[in-house]
Amino acid sequence: MSVSQRVSNSYVQPQSAVGRIFFSNQAETEFSSCSGTSITSTTRNAVWTAAHCLHQGSGGDAGWFANHVFIPAYSNGSDPFGWYFGLSIIASNDWINGADLRTPTWEP
Protein backbone atom coordinates (compact mmCIF):
# COMPACT_ATOMS: atom_id res chain seq x y z
CA MET A 1 0.00 0.00 0.00
CA SER A 2 1.33 3.46 -0.86
CA VAL A 3 0.84 6.50 1.32
CA SER A 4 1.06 10.04 -0.02
CA GLN A 5 3.11 12.58 1.85
CA ARG A 6 4.10 16.22 1.45
CA VAL A 7 7.46 16.86 -0.19
CA SER A 8 9.82 18.39 2.35
CA ASN A 9 11.99 20.34 -0.11
CA SER A 10 10.75 21.08 -3.63
CA TYR A 11 13.99 22.91 -4.54
CA VAL A 12 16.15 19.78 -4.91
CA GLN A 13 16.16 16.97 -7.49
CA PRO A 14 14.04 15.09 -8.31
CA GLN A 15 11.25 17.22 -6.78
CA SER A 16 12.42 20.41 -8.53
CA ALA A 17 11.68 18.83 -11.93
CA VAL A 18 7.95 18.76 -11.09
CA GLY A 19 5.95 21.94 -11.47
CA ARG A 20 2.83 23.64 -12.75
CA ILE A 21 1.76 24.37 -16.34
CA PHE A 22 -0.51 27.38 -16.76
CA PHE A 23 -2.47 27.93 -20.00
CA SER A 24 -5.53 29.58 -21.53
CA ASN A 25 -8.11 28.90 -24.19
CA GLN A 26 -7.37 30.43 -27.60
CA ALA A 27 -9.60 33.45 -26.89
CA GLU A 28 -7.69 34.07 -23.63
CA THR A 29 -10.97 34.24 -21.69
CA GLU A 30 -10.47 31.08 -19.59
CA PHE A 31 -7.34 30.10 -17.68
CA SER A 32 -6.33 26.83 -16.07
CA SER A 33 -3.34 24.79 -14.90
CA CYS A 34 -2.05 21.24 -14.72
CA SER A 35 0.92 19.50 -13.22
CA GLY A 36 3.92 18.75 -15.41
CA THR A 37 7.48 17.57 -15.15
CA SER A 38 10.62 18.34 -17.08
CA ILE A 39 12.04 15.28 -18.79
CA THR A 40 15.39 14.39 -20.28
CA SER A 41 15.63 15.30 -23.95
CA THR A 42 18.38 16.11 -26.42
CA THR A 43 17.33 19.77 -26.41
CA ARG A 44 17.01 19.90 -22.60
CA ASN A 45 13.69 21.72 -22.84
CA ALA A 46 10.85 19.17 -22.81
CA VAL A 47 7.93 18.99 -20.36
CA TRP A 48 5.56 16.03 -19.96
CA THR A 49 1.90 16.50 -19.02
CA ALA A 50 -1.54 15.05 -19.75
CA ALA A 51 -3.06 15.53 -23.21
CA HIS A 52 -6.13 17.28 -21.77
CA CYS A 53 -3.80 20.08 -20.62
CA LEU A 54 -2.78 20.72 -24.23
CA HIS A 55 -5.93 20.12 -26.27
CA GLN A 56 -9.69 19.91 -25.57
CA GLY A 57 -9.84 16.43 -27.07
CA SER A 58 -11.86 17.09 -30.20
CA GLY A 59 -12.14 19.76 -32.82
CA GLY A 60 -8.78 19.55 -34.54
CA ASP A 61 -6.85 22.83 -34.66
CA ALA A 62 -9.60 24.72 -32.82
CA GLY A 63 -9.12 22.56 -29.72
CA TRP A 64 -5.58 23.60 -28.80
CA PHE A 65 -5.03 25.53 -25.60
CA ALA A 66 -2.62 28.48 -25.76
CA ASN A 67 -0.01 30.39 -23.76
CA HIS A 68 1.58 27.40 -22.00
CA VAL A 69 4.00 28.35 -19.24
CA PHE A 70 5.87 25.79 -17.13
CA ILE A 71 7.07 26.78 -13.66
CA PRO A 72 9.30 24.10 -12.09
CA ALA A 73 8.99 23.62 -8.30
CA TYR A 74 5.94 25.91 -8.29
CA SER A 75 4.33 26.13 -4.85
CA ASN A 76 1.79 28.66 -3.58
CA GLY A 77 2.86 31.37 -6.04
CA SER A 78 6.58 30.70 -5.72
CA ASP A 79 8.65 30.42 -8.94
CA PRO A 80 12.17 29.61 -7.67
CA PHE A 81 13.55 28.54 -11.08
CA GLY A 82 11.71 30.97 -13.35
CA TRP A 83 9.10 30.57 -16.09
CA TYR A 84 9.48 28.59 -19.32
CA PHE A 85 7.17 29.33 -22.26
CA GLY A 86 5.89 26.52 -24.51
CA LEU A 87 6.97 26.89 -28.12
CA SER A 88 5.89 23.56 -29.60
CA ILE A 89 2.96 21.51 -28.31
CA ILE A 90 2.43 17.84 -29.21
CA ALA A 91 -0.50 15.53 -28.32
CA SER A 92 -1.75 12.18 -29.59
CA ASN A 93 -3.93 12.35 -32.73
CA ASP A 94 -6.34 9.92 -31.04
CA TRP A 95 -6.88 12.50 -28.29
CA ILE A 96 -7.05 15.48 -30.65
CA ASN A 97 -9.64 13.86 -32.92
CA GLY A 98 -11.90 12.28 -30.35
CA ALA A 99 -10.74 12.50 -26.75
CA ASP A 100 -10.52 8.72 -26.57
CA LEU A 101 -7.28 6.91 -25.83
CA ARG A 102 -8.93 3.65 -24.84
CA THR A 103 -9.05 2.42 -28.45
CA PRO A 104 -5.85 3.56 -30.18
CA THR A 105 -5.77 3.54 -33.96
CA TRP A 106 -2.09 2.58 -34.17
CA GLU A 107 -0.52 -0.84 -34.04
CA PRO A 108 2.37 -1.51 -31.62
Secondary structure as the mmCIF struct_conf table of DSSP 4:
data_model
#
loop_
_struct_conf.conf_type_id
_struct_conf.id
_struct_conf.beg_label_comp_id
_struct_conf.beg_label_asym_id
_struct_conf.beg_label_seq_id
_struct_conf.end_label_comp_id
_struct_conf.end_label_asym_id
_struct_conf.end_label_seq_id
BEND BEND1 SER A 8 SER A 8
TURN_TY1_P TURN_TY1_P1 SER A 10 TYR A 11
BEND BEND2 VAL A 12 VAL A 12
TURN_TY1_P TURN_TY1_P2 GLN A 13 PRO A 14
HELX_RH_3T_P HELX_RH_3T_P1 GLN A 15 ALA A 17
STRN STRN1 VAL A 18 SER A 24
TURN_TY1_P TURN_TY1_P3 GLN A 26 ALA A 27
BEND BEND3 GLU A 28 THR A 29
STRN STRN2 PHE A 31 ILE A 39
TURN_TY1_P TURN_TY1_P4 THR A 42 THR A 43
BEND BEND4 ARG A 44 ARG A 44
STRN STRN3 ALA A 46 TRP A 48
HELX_RH_3T_P HELX_RH_3T_P2 ALA A 51 CYS A 53
TURN_TY1_P TURN_TY1_P5 LEU A 54 LEU A 54
STRN STRN4 HIS A 55 HIS A 55
BEND BEND5 GLY A 57 GLY A 59
HELX_RH_3T_P HELX_RH_3T_P3 GLY A 60 GLY A 63
STRN STRN5 TRP A 64 TRP A 64
STRN STRN6 ALA A 66 PRO A 72
TURN_TY1_P TURN_TY1_P6 ALA A 73 ALA A 73
STRN STRN7 SER A 75 SER A 75
TURN_TY1_P TURN_TY1_P7 ASN A 76 GLY A 77
STRN STRN8 SER A 78 SER A 78
TURN_TY1_P TURN_TY1_P8 PRO A 80 PHE A 81
STRN STRN9 TYR A 84 PHE A 85
HELX_RH_AL_P HELX_RH_AL_P1 ASN A 93 GLY A 98
BEND BEND6 ALA A 99 ALA A 99
BEND BEND7 ARG A 102 THR A 103
BEND BEND8 THR A 105 TRP A 106
#
